Amino acid sequence: MDLKITPLFYHSGERAKVAIFMSGNGSNAEKLLDSCHVKSSFEPVVIVTDRPETSRADEIAEKYDLPLVSLDIKQFYSDRGESRVSLQTSEGRKLREQWTDELRELLKPYDIDFGVLAGFIPLSNITSDFPCLNVHPGDLTYEKEGRRYLVGLHKVPVERAILENIGYMRSSVIIAQTYSGRGGEMDSGPILGVSAKVEMDYCGYSQKDFSAVAGKRPEKTPKGGYKDILTQIAGVNLEQLKCEGDWVVFPPVVELFAAGAYGIDDAGKLYFKSDIGWQQVVTLEFAVGKAPKVMT
């Protein structure tokens, strides 16, 4: 019986139309936009932001001569009587779906083929409308008890890597999944690529120091997050990972995805299409100045 492999993305036109979603300073978005040229398999057609007042979305849209779609999620919640943007309550989850529906309407004119989440903070089921590639600050090939362990938002994956004493970090590019409830499923999609290992910098602290700090944390995260040494060191490493991880892996994976280089079989196994045909892979590793390395 012949193995059936279905491309994760196929586009019959010349270039796939891509929306770039961002919430902050947009450095990942800029790296992606700088990598794009007339021979690329994708074409950025719109910048999207949930934080028009505090992000650099307007500046970046103007710099690259792209239209901007803004839908302030904090204002959206506030206008409907919610002081906190959250998925922790049923009302918060209801508002998130309403916000997403409004975003869908704003994006309709752009006929988007897939999205790129370049530091986009709010979880959104826009991922059910078209594929959305997300760069994640953790090595999602690292598992514990058969599950991806370095998951979560913001500094959480880096903190987990520190406490595991792995000694290195990676950035991972995945296809973001739709969520239900509080959104724990978003990091469960196919891992299209990882950066080469980025050495962890413990800044002179020991594993014993970090374990002691983690052990003193209250069960419920305080408003504004933890402000301890573990958080601070995670922040230092997160910035390093952005430069040596995100910027290395994100642009080439987006290009390969747009070119139809990834596929999946009926069992959900990932494949990569090279000059020799489809090859089953765990993922691809990307390093500066090197061809992608197949990880099996």
ROSE-619725 format. One record per residue (C-alpha): residue number from 1; chain; x, y, z. Coordinates in Angstrom, 3 decimals, padded with zeros to 6 digits. Layout:
N
- NUM A X Y Z
...
//
This chain:
296
- 1 A 000.000 000.000 000.000
- 2 A 001.422 003.386 -001.027
- 3 A 002.072 005.883 001.730
- 4 A -000.235 008.877 001.451
- 5 A 001.355 012.181 002.373
- 6 A -000.752 015.332 002.403
- 7 A 001.038 018.690 002.109
- 8 A 000.423 020.893 005.128
- 9 A 000.084 023.819 002.762
- 10 A -000.434 024.068 -000.972
- 11 A -000.852 027.232 -002.970
- 12 A -001.638 027.229 -006.670
- 13 A -000.842 030.894 -007.224
- 14 A 002.526 032.553 -007.589
- 15 A 002.935 033.668 -003.980
- 16 A 000.967 032.887 -000.830
- 17 A -000.665 035.895 000.843
- 18 A 000.507 036.197 004.434
- 19 A -000.772 038.221 007.385
- 20 A 001.801 039.086 010.061
- 21 A 000.369 039.342 013.576
- 22 A 002.291 041.260 016.261
- 23 A 001.763 042.738 019.716
- 24 A 005.096 044.262 020.690
- 25 A 008.239 045.767 019.167
- 26 A 007.963 043.599 016.065
- 27 A 011.592 042.479 015.757
- 28 A 010.521 039.020 014.556
- 29 A 008.152 040.630 012.058
- 30 A 010.939 042.846 010.741
- 31 A 013.322 039.910 010.321
- 32 A 010.664 038.077 008.348
- 33 A 009.866 041.107 006.194
- 34 A 013.574 041.704 005.521
- 35 A 013.927 038.098 004.355
- 36 A 011.107 038.402 001.840
- 37 A 011.954 039.218 -001.781
- 38 A 010.375 038.900 -005.228
- 39 A 011.379 035.225 -005.528
- 40 A 009.943 034.271 -002.131
- 41 A 007.035 031.841 -002.071
- 42 A 005.057 034.192 000.174
- 43 A 003.975 037.822 000.060
- 44 A 003.137 039.801 003.223
- 45 A -000.141 041.612 002.584
- 46 A -001.137 043.055 005.983
- 47 A 000.163 043.754 009.493
- 48 A -002.249 042.876 012.310
- 49 A -002.047 044.035 015.917
- 50 A -004.090 043.799 019.091
- 51 A -002.084 046.615 020.715
- 52 A -002.139 049.652 018.416
- 53 A -001.198 052.082 021.198
- 54 A 001.875 050.300 022.558
- 55 A 003.238 048.150 019.709
- 56 A 005.350 049.270 016.740
- 57 A 002.779 047.898 014.305
- 58 A 001.957 051.272 012.761
- 59 A 005.647 052.104 012.321
- 60 A 006.421 048.735 010.741
- 61 A 003.391 048.845 008.440
- 62 A 004.521 052.271 007.210
- 63 A 008.152 051.186 006.851
- 64 A 007.239 048.230 004.624
- 65 A 004.313 049.948 002.885
- 66 A 001.719 047.490 004.167
- 67 A -001.851 048.078 005.339
- 68 A -002.505 047.832 009.084
- 69 A -005.419 046.105 010.798
- 70 A -005.778 047.140 014.452
- 71 A -008.218 045.731 016.978
- 72 A -007.330 046.772 020.514
- 73 A -008.152 043.741 022.656
- 74 A -007.773 045.589 025.970
- 75 A -010.206 048.282 024.821
- 76 A -012.564 045.611 023.461
- 77 A -012.780 043.930 026.882
- 78 A -013.011 047.247 028.732
- 79 A -015.866 048.498 026.562
- 80 A -017.787 045.389 027.595
- 81 A -017.228 045.779 031.315
- 82 A -014.173 043.537 031.782
- 83 A -011.123 045.084 033.442
- 84 A -008.850 042.143 032.631
- 85 A -008.073 040.502 029.286
- 86 A -008.286 036.855 030.264
- 87 A -009.522 033.393 029.349
- 88 A -009.918 032.406 032.990
- 89 A -013.669 033.102 033.124
- 90 A -016.558 032.090 030.897
- 91 A -017.238 035.755 030.123
- 92 A -013.606 036.287 029.177
- 93 A -013.700 033.308 026.810
- 94 A -016.954 034.553 025.282
- 95 A -015.433 037.973 024.651
- 96 A -012.343 036.376 023.087
- 97 A -014.542 034.657 020.510
- 98 A -016.408 037.906 019.835
- 99 A -013.102 039.739 019.421
- 100 A -011.892 037.046 017.034
- 101 A -015.099 037.280 014.995
- 102 A -014.595 041.035 014.610
- 103 A -010.985 040.446 013.602
- 104 A -012.164 037.964 010.964
- 105 A -014.363 040.604 009.388
- 106 A -011.497 043.096 009.257
- 107 A -009.242 040.538 007.550
- 108 A -011.694 039.343 004.896
- 109 A -010.597 041.831 002.190
- 110 A -007.022 040.490 002.247
- 111 A -007.805 036.899 001.145
- 112 A -005.130 035.498 003.479
- 113 A -003.568 032.088 002.774
- 114 A -001.763 031.734 006.092
- 115 A -000.748 033.775 009.098
- 116 A 002.502 034.332 010.949
- 117 A 002.325 034.980 014.699
- 118 A 005.391 037.151 015.274
- 119 A 005.075 037.910 018.965
- 120 A 001.275 037.950 018.974
- 121 A 000.094 037.699 022.573
- 122 A -003.653 036.926 022.620
- 123 A -004.767 033.361 021.995
- 124 A -007.240 033.400 019.141
- 125 A -009.067 030.793 017.113
- 126 A -008.273 032.683 013.950
- 127 A -006.031 029.606 013.693
- 128 A -009.091 027.655 012.521
- 129 A -009.505 029.955 009.483
- 130 A -006.055 029.388 007.978
- 131 A -002.735 027.920 009.139
- 132 A -000.855 030.137 011.587
- 133 A 002.863 029.654 012.133
- 134 A 004.114 030.627 015.572
- 135 A 007.654 030.996 016.885
- 136 A 007.899 029.642 020.430
- 137 A 010.674 030.321 022.999
- 138 A 011.293 026.709 023.927
- 139 A 012.533 023.404 022.535
- 140 A 009.258 021.592 021.832
- 141 A 011.114 018.403 020.921
- 142 A 012.033 018.107 024.626
- 143 A 009.523 015.809 026.306
- 144 A 008.837 014.643 029.833
- 145 A 006.644 011.610 030.472
- 146 A 005.736 011.583 026.791
- 147 A 004.534 015.202 026.671
- 148 A 006.075 018.423 025.433
- 149 A 007.474 020.057 028.509
- 150 A 008.806 023.479 027.534
- 151 A 005.376 024.930 026.791
- 152 A 003.633 028.067 028.010
- 153 A 003.719 031.790 027.372
- 154 A 006.372 034.481 027.719
- 155 A 009.235 033.461 030.046
- 156 A 007.639 030.191 031.227
- 157 A 009.396 027.847 028.735
- 158 A 012.779 029.391 029.552
- 159 A 012.139 029.127 033.294
- 160 A 011.258 025.464 032.841
- 161 A 014.442 024.896 030.845
- 162 A 016.473 026.545 033.629
- 163 A 014.874 024.409 036.332
- 164 A 015.423 021.261 034.233
- 165 A 019.124 022.205 034.031
- 166 A 019.117 021.402 030.309
- 167 A 021.908 023.896 029.693
- 168 A 020.617 025.150 026.356
- 169 A 017.554 026.612 024.666
- 170 A 015.989 026.424 021.223
- 171 A 013.298 028.393 019.437
- 172 A 010.623 026.244 017.792
- 173 A 008.287 027.060 014.907
- 174 A 004.950 025.275 015.042
- 175 A 001.554 025.393 013.430
- 176 A -000.523 026.943 016.208
- 177 A -003.625 024.957 017.075
- 178 A -007.136 026.053 017.942
- 179 A -007.927 026.128 021.635
- 180 A -010.790 025.349 023.944
- 181 A -011.289 026.436 027.530
- 182 A -008.192 028.229 028.781
- 183 A -006.057 027.518 025.751
- 184 A -003.555 024.831 026.739
- 185 A -003.543 023.161 023.315
- 186 A -001.969 025.952 021.259
- 187 A 001.592 024.532 021.443
- 188 A 000.616 021.002 020.344
- 189 A 000.969 021.432 016.556
- 190 A 003.605 020.041 014.179
- 191 A 007.140 021.288 014.893
- 192 A 008.313 022.612 011.528
- 193 A 011.726 023.712 012.709
- 194 A 013.970 024.426 015.670
- 195 A 017.015 026.618 016.017
- 196 A 020.382 025.159 016.806
- 197 A 021.127 024.986 020.523
- 198 A 021.633 028.332 022.253
- 199 A 023.736 028.020 025.404
- 200 A 021.979 029.042 028.602
- 201 A 023.506 031.850 030.654
- 202 A 022.898 031.341 034.379
- 203 A 024.583 034.678 035.236
- 204 A 026.562 033.172 038.083
- 205 A 023.612 031.544 039.886
- 206 A 023.462 027.849 040.650
- 207 A 020.787 025.244 040.092
- 208 A 020.315 025.193 043.856
- 209 A 019.580 028.931 043.814
- 210 A 016.914 028.571 041.129
- 211 A 015.272 025.566 042.806
- 212 A 015.085 027.468 046.094
- 213 A 013.424 030.458 044.406
- 214 A 010.900 028.239 042.591
- 215 A 010.090 026.448 045.835
- 216 A 009.150 029.730 047.563
- 217 A 006.743 030.888 044.874
- 218 A 003.048 031.080 045.800
- 219 A 000.800 028.675 043.927
- 220 A -001.120 031.508 042.286
- 221 A 000.916 033.819 040.063
- 222 A 000.766 037.364 041.520
- 223 A -000.489 040.263 039.433
- 224 A 002.375 041.478 037.281
- 225 A 004.109 038.088 037.501
- 226 A 006.925 036.867 039.698
- 227 A 009.730 039.360 040.245
- 228 A 012.432 037.026 041.494
- 229 A 015.860 035.944 040.284
- 230 A 014.439 033.079 038.208
- 231 A 012.239 035.513 036.279
- 232 A 015.128 037.940 035.779
- 233 A 017.514 035.296 034.459
- 234 A 014.800 033.875 032.236
- 235 A 014.348 037.365 030.780
- 236 A 018.060 037.674 029.996
- 237 A 018.029 034.320 028.224
- 238 A 014.780 035.072 026.409
- 239 A 016.377 038.104 024.744
- 240 A 019.396 036.034 023.767
- 241 A 017.135 033.326 022.341
- 242 A 015.257 035.852 020.218
- 243 A 018.478 036.929 018.495
- 244 A 020.142 033.524 018.196
- 245 A 017.013 031.393 017.901
- 246 A 013.889 033.159 016.589
- 247 A 015.697 035.174 013.928
- 248 A 017.549 032.093 012.703
- 249 A 014.681 029.632 012.407
- 250 A 011.562 031.708 011.699
- 251 A 012.207 033.196 008.206
- 252 A 013.425 029.976 006.519
- 253 A 010.594 027.893 007.978
- 254 A 007.995 030.378 006.723
- 255 A 009.581 030.188 003.259
- 256 A 009.642 026.374 003.233
- 257 A 006.060 026.180 004.467
- 258 A 004.879 028.582 001.744
- 259 A 006.729 026.483 -000.839
- 260 A 004.830 023.342 000.224
- 261 A 007.855 021.550 001.678
- 262 A 006.026 020.032 004.668
- 263 A 003.562 017.160 004.686
- 264 A 001.829 014.810 007.048
- 265 A 000.724 011.170 006.749
- 266 A -002.488 009.546 007.931
- 267 A -000.890 008.779 011.317
- 268 A 000.032 012.422 011.862
- 269 A 003.767 011.952 011.211
- 270 A 005.655 014.940 009.792
- 271 A 007.460 014.786 006.438
- 272 A 009.850 017.134 004.661
- 273 A 010.150 017.310 000.888
- 274 A 013.702 017.690 -000.393
- 275 A 015.420 016.906 -003.701
- 276 A 015.174 013.188 -002.910
- 277 A 011.433 013.293 -002.158
- 278 A 009.413 013.034 001.044
- 279 A 011.324 012.070 004.186
- 280 A 009.823 011.417 007.606
- 281 A 011.285 013.776 010.202
- 282 A 010.865 014.840 013.807
- 283 A 011.697 018.368 012.673
- 284 A 014.454 020.392 010.980
- 285 A 017.287 022.185 012.784
- 286 A 018.392 025.592 011.473
- 287 A 021.756 027.235 012.082
- 288 A 023.327 030.369 010.627
- 289 A 025.079 029.738 007.305
- 290 A 024.076 026.066 007.144
- 291 A 021.504 024.043 005.253
- 292 A 018.640 022.763 007.448
- 293 A 019.517 019.542 009.259
- 294 A 016.935 016.779 009.316
- 295 A 016.190 015.453 012.814
- 296 A 014.736 011.939 012.838
//
